[in-house]
């Protein structure tokens, strides 16, 4: 403060020094404004990178969930086909067996919600058995893609075909099929499971992907099977020419890339996965603009805020330079302002740590003092004692005389306890309601018990009338505990809880007495206080 005072005096007496000071002030204001802009730009950029990273994680998790769902859906359908193929190839398909197989297929379709139906076709494409319970007359599926594939390929694994419209119901379905062989390994027909496209769509609708996000499942040759948002014209379309198939999938089966669409010009965070067990590719894409939407809104707000701040700082800088040119404030004003501020701070600090009713330290001051003294006692290996005091039957006192009288009673008790402080380091605080705590540093159990008993007698000696109390006057019960804190083994709360338990034992033993936590007995009620 003295250096600031001398600085102001020099400003008043040396007008020739104003030009260098003005230059320094101007440079400082410009530096602060530029620093704020640079800092805000850096924070904004880091926020953008963080938002993009979070969007990448969301897209990757979404792609993983879609891939797992596609795998589980196809796997369940394929499992049905594996058992069906084994049954038909092992036992000749008699009429009785086909009847049992049909019942089994009906049951499986009922159990698996994704299944549209399960069908078995002969080697000529005719219908052998199915889960529908009926067989169309002269129906043949020999022209279907899956049938042609199995007839011309010896592969016994599952085959997933493009999206088709069912002949039996007209629904859009995805086909999973397996080849049936005769005993001589020649082509014997096809076992087919159809999966409802709506099953995938209903699952994808559960995800929040924004207005421009997209999810799709396609064959690894680029044939689109399912897409959200749903576009009927795009189903079955070959998308092998997209960058995802042409550039990214050949490099890695799993990954995330930021791709700008050649169709709508939207840049998306695209996470993709190629399934290992089936020839499927899944993709989950979130529009980059939507991912960055919240960041962009915040950046605009913060940018405007920083702009306003820079403008205000600039205006203040101009004003500061002009004020420097006018001469400084007088020493008396500075001293007055300093003294007023210090006085205000002292007042505020006192009010913040003082109980408004009793004038004692409040709970906040007690907690701070307890922590400080507990730490000091731990370092010095000294004893710390606590007395918890509670006014006996205080609720009845309020009921009899009213709350204003109760407040006066608490003030009188607080004055008595505070007057009994023996050392400057002792702390008397209103703990809450009618409870008062006395913290005694460097005090052992015996000394604390003496202090508590003297407080009890002093309050009894006030002879404050209390018809609701057994003694006819206001009395208190006190609990005492003292301990030497041990690092990693003691807490301040342990001291409070122990003293509180002792206080309640004093009340249970008849009130108007002092109990120590370590004691098995409480001092007998003094006849005359």
N, C-alpha and C positions, 0 to 999 in steps of 0.2 A: 504494500500500500504506500510506503514511503517513496519507493521508486516511481510509482504512478504519480504521486503528488509533485515530486521534483520534475517529472516529465511535463506535467501541466504548467508548472511555473516557467520552465524553459520555453515552452510554446508561447507563453504570454510575453516573455521578455526578448525573445530572439525571432523576430519576424523573418530574418534572412534564412532561417533553417526550414521554412515552410516548403520550399520547392523540393528538396530531397525527400522530405517526409511525404509530400503529395505523390511523388513518383513511386515511392515504396508502397504507399497505400493503393495506388492505381494498379501496380504490378501484382500486389497481393490479391485484390479483388478479381482481376483477370485470371490469375492462377487458380483461384478457388472455383470460379465459374467453369473454366476449361476442365478442371479436375472432376467437377460434378458431372459434366457431360460425358467425359471419358469413362468415369466409373459407372454411370448409368448405362452407357452403351455396352460395357463389358458385362455387367450384371444381366442386362437384357439378352445378350448373346448366350451367356451361360444358361439362362432360363430356357431359351429356345432349344439349346442342345439337350438339356435335361428333359424337356417335354418330348422331343423327338425320341430320345432314348426310352422314355416311359411308353410312348406309342409303339415303338419297336417291340418292347417286351409284351405289351398287350396283344399285338398282332401275332407274335410268335406263340403265345399261350393259346390264342384263339385257333391258330392253325393246328396246334397240337391236339386241342379238344376235337376239332372237326375231323382230323385224321384218325384219332382214336375211335370216334363215333362211326366213321366209315368202315374202319377195320372190324369193329365189333358187329356192325350190322351185316356185313358181307360174310364174316366168319360164322355167325349163327346160321345164316342161310346155307353156306357151304357145308357146315356140319351135318345139316339135314340131308344134303345130297350125298355125302360120303356114305352115310348109313344106308340110304336108299339104293345106291349103286351096288354096295356090297351085298345087300339082301337079294336084289334082282339077278345079280350075276352068279350068286351061290346056288339059289334054288330056282328051278324052272317056274316061270310065271303062269301058274295055273289060275283058274277062275277063283278058287278059294283063296289062294295067296293074294291075288290082285284085290279081292274084297278086303282082306286084312290090311294090305298096303294102303288102300284108299282111306280106311278108318284112321290109320296112323297119320296120313298126310293131313287129313281134316283136323286132327288133334294138334299137329305141329303148327299149322297155320293159325289156329286159335290161340296157341301159346305165344307166338312171336308176332307182335303188332306190326312189324315192318313187312311181313310177308303178304303179298297179294295172292299168291297161289304156288303150288308145287305140281309139276306135270312130268309125265314120262311119255316119250314118243318112240314109236317103232323105227326101224331102219328106213322105212319108206316115208316117214314123216307123219304117219297116222297116229292118232291119240291112243295110248295104251291104258293109262290110269292117271287120275288127277285129284286134286283136293276140292274141286268144285261140286263133286257128286253127280255130274252129268257130262256126257261126251257128245259134242256136236256131230251130226251126221256128215260123213264124207269130209270131215275136217282134216287138213294137212298143214303142217308147219315146215315142210321140206324147203320152202323158199326163205325161211328166216336165216339171219346172219349166223346165229349161234349153231343152227343145225348144219349149215354148210361148213362152218369151221370145223366142227367135230367129225363130220364125214370125211373131210380132207386132211385132218391132222390126227396123228397117233397120240398126241399129248394127253395124258390122263389127269392132268391138273385142272383146276377150276378155270373157267373162261368167263370174263365179264364183257358183255356186249353193249352196244350203244342203246340209248333210250328208244323204246318202241311203244306202240299203242297195243294193248292187249286185245286179241281177237274175241276173248270170252266176255270181257266187261267194258272194253273201250278205254280203260284207264291207262295213263302213262306209267310205264314200269321200267325198271332196270333189271337186266337178266343176268343170272349167275347159273352156269351150266357145267355139266360134266359128261364125258363120253361113256356110253355103255358098250361093252365088248361081248361078243359071243365067246364060247369056249375056245374057238380057234383064233381068238384075238382079232377077228374081223369086226367091222362096225355093226353094232347091234341096236343103236338108238341113242337118245339123249335124255338125260335127267335135268330138269330145269326148275329153278326157283326164281320167282319174280318179286321184286321189291318195289313197294309203292314210292313214287317220287315224292308224294306229299309227306311221307315219313321224314325224309331229309329236310324238306321245306319247313315243317313244323318245328324241327329241332333248331334250324338256323334262325328262325324268327325270334328265338329266345335271347339272342345276342344283340347288344346295342352297338351297332357299327356305323351309326350316323346316316345321313341322307345319301352320301356318295360312297359309302363303303361297299364291299362286295365279298361274297364267299362263293366258291365253286368247287365242284368235284368233276374231274375229267379223267378219261383214260390216258395212259401214258403216251398214246399216239396223238393226243390233242383233241379227241372227240369229247365235247362237253356233255356231261350227264345231268348235273343239277347246278343251279345258280340262284343266288340271292343278290340283288332283286330279281324276281322271276320275269323272264321275257320269253314268251313262247317261241318267237322266231329264232332265238339263239340256241334253243335246245337241239342237240345233235350236231351243232355247227363245229367245224374243225378249227381249233385255235392254235394249231401247232406253229403258226407263223408269228405268234406273239413273242416278245423278248424273253418271257419266262421260259418258254420251251426252247427257243433258239439260242439263248445266251446263258441263262443261269442254271437250269437243270443239268445241262451237260457238265457243268463245273462241280456241282455238289447236289446231293439229293435233298438236303435241308438247308434253308437259308432265308435271309431277309434282304430285300432290295427296295430302293426307292425308284419307282418306275412311273414315267409320264405316259398316260394312255394316248395312243395314236387315234382313238375314236372320239373321245370327249375332251381330251387335253387336260384331264385331271391328274395331278401327281399324287400317287398313293404309296403308302408304306406297305409293301407286299411281302407277306411271309408264306413260304411254300414248303411242302413236304411230299416226297415220293414214298409211298408205302412199300415196305420191303416184301411183304407176303403177297400182295396183289398188284396188278398193273394199274394203279390209281395214283393220281396227283391231286392234292388238295391245296387250296390257296385261300388265305384270309387277308384282305386288303382294307386299310383305313385311309381315308383321304387326308393328305398331309395338312391341308388348310383347316380341316375340322379338328385334327389333333392339336394344331397350333392355335385354335380359336381362342381358348382361354388365355394362353400366353399372349396372343396378339392384343386382346382387350386390355390385359394388365399392362403390357408394354405401352399402349397408347395412353393409359391413365398415368403411368409413371413418367412417360415422356412429357406429357403436358405438365405434370407436377414439377418435374425438373426444369422445364422451360419457364414455368412461372417463378420457380425459386431462383433461377439464374437471372430472370428479369428483375425480381425484387432485389437480389444481391447487387445487380448492376446499378439500380436506382439508389440503393443504400450506399454503394461505393461512391457514386457521384455526390450524394449528400455528405458522405464522410469527408471527401476531398474539400468540399465547400466549407464544412465545419472546421477543418484544419486551417483553412485560410482565414477564418474569423477570430481566432484566439481560443484558447482552452477555457474550460470552466474554472471557476475560482476554487481555491483550496477549501474554503469553508463549505461549499456545496458538496465537494467530494467527501469531506470528513462527516458532514451531516448524513449524506446518503449511506456512507459506510456504517456509521453508528446506528442508523435506523435499521439497516439490513441485519446487522449483528443482533440488535435487540429483538427484531422480529424472529430471527432464527432461534434465539434462546427461548423466546416465548412459545414458538411452535414446537420446539423440542420438548419443553416442559409439559405442554398440553398433550403431546403425543404419548408421553410416558407416565401421565398422572391420572388417577381415577377422579372423575369429576365430582363424585358424591363425597368421598371421604378425604380427598386430598392425598391419599397414600399412593404409592406406586401402583400402576395398573398391571393387568395380566401380561401385557407385552413386555413391560420393564422386568417383571418377575422372570419370564422365560429367558430373557437375555441375561439377567444376573445369574440365574440358575446355571445356565450353560457356561458362563465365564467362571463362576466359582467352582463348578464341578471340574472343569479343565485345570484350574489352578490347584485344586486339592489333589487331583490325579498326579500332576507334575511334582508337587511337594510332598506327596504321600501323607497328607494331613487329613484330619477328620472334617466332614461337612455335615451340619445338622439342619433339620427342617422341622418347624412346628406348624401344623395345620390346625386352625382354630375355627370352630363353627358355633354360632349363637344358638343356644338351646331353645327349641319351640318358637322359632322366629316367625313362622307362618301364623301361629296363634296370636303372636304379638301384633302382627299386621292386621289380623282379623279383628282384634279387640280395639286397637287404637288408630288404625288406618295407616296407609303407606307413608304419608308425610311424617308421622311419628316414628315409623320404622326407619325412615331415612335419618332422622335425628339420632335415633338409638345407634345406628351404625356409625354415624359421625363421632359420637361420644366414645364408642368402643375403639374406633380407629385412633382417636387422639390419645387414649390411654395406652394402647399398645405401642404407638409410635413414640410416646414420651418415655417408654421403658427401654428404648434402644440403648445399649451400653457402649457400642462402638460405632464408628462411622461406617464401617464396612457391612454392618447388619442391614438387611433389607426387609421392610414391612410392606406387603402388597395385598391389595384386595384381589383374592384369587377368583372369586365369582359369587354372586348372590350375597349370602351372609357369611361366606368363608373368607378368612384372612390367613395369609401365609407369612411366616417369619423365617428368613434364611439367615443362618448363623455360620459364617466361615470360621475355620480353625476352632471348632467347638465340638467336644465329645458329648456322649450321651448324658452323662451326669450333669454337666453344665447346662445342656439344653433343657433337661427336665426341670432344673431350678428356675430357668428363665420362664418356661411355660407355666410353672406353678405360681410364680410371682405375677404373671399376666392374669391368670385365672383369679387370684385373690384381689388384684386391683380392680378388675371388672365387677367382681362381686361387691366390692366396697363402694361402688357407685350407687348401689341400692336403687337401681332403676326399677320401678314397680312393674310386675308382670304376673297378673293373676293366672295366666295360662300355664305358668311354669310351676313345678312342684314346690320350689323354694319361695315363691312369691315375688322374686326379683329376677332381673336379667342375669343369666349365667352363661358360661361357655364351656364347651368340651374341647379338649386339645389332644392331638396325637403327635408324638415325637419320634423321630428316627434320626440316627447319626451313622455315618459310614465313611470308610476310607475308600474312595473309588479305585478300582483296578482296571487298567487298560484292557479293552476287549472283553471285559467281564461285567462291567457296570454301566448303567445308563442313568442319565438324570431322572428319567421317568421312574426308575426303580425307587429312588429316594421319595418321590412324590407319592407313589402308590403305597409304599410302606407307611409313611406318615398318615396317609388317608385312612388306611386300614386301622391304624392305632386310634385315630380320632373316632371312627365308628365303633370301635371296641369300648371307648370311653362312654359313648352315648348309650350303648347296650348295657353298660355296667351301672347306669343310673344318672348319667350326665353330671355336669359341674365337677369335672375331674380331669386329670391328665394321665394319659397312658402312653407308654413307650412301646415301640414295635418289638424290641428285644425282650420286654418284660412279660411275665406270665400274669402278673397282678397289677391292678391300677391302684394308685394312692386312694385312700378312703376319702370320702367327701368331708371337707373341713367344716366343722360345726359353725364357725363364725365367718367363714370366708377367708 
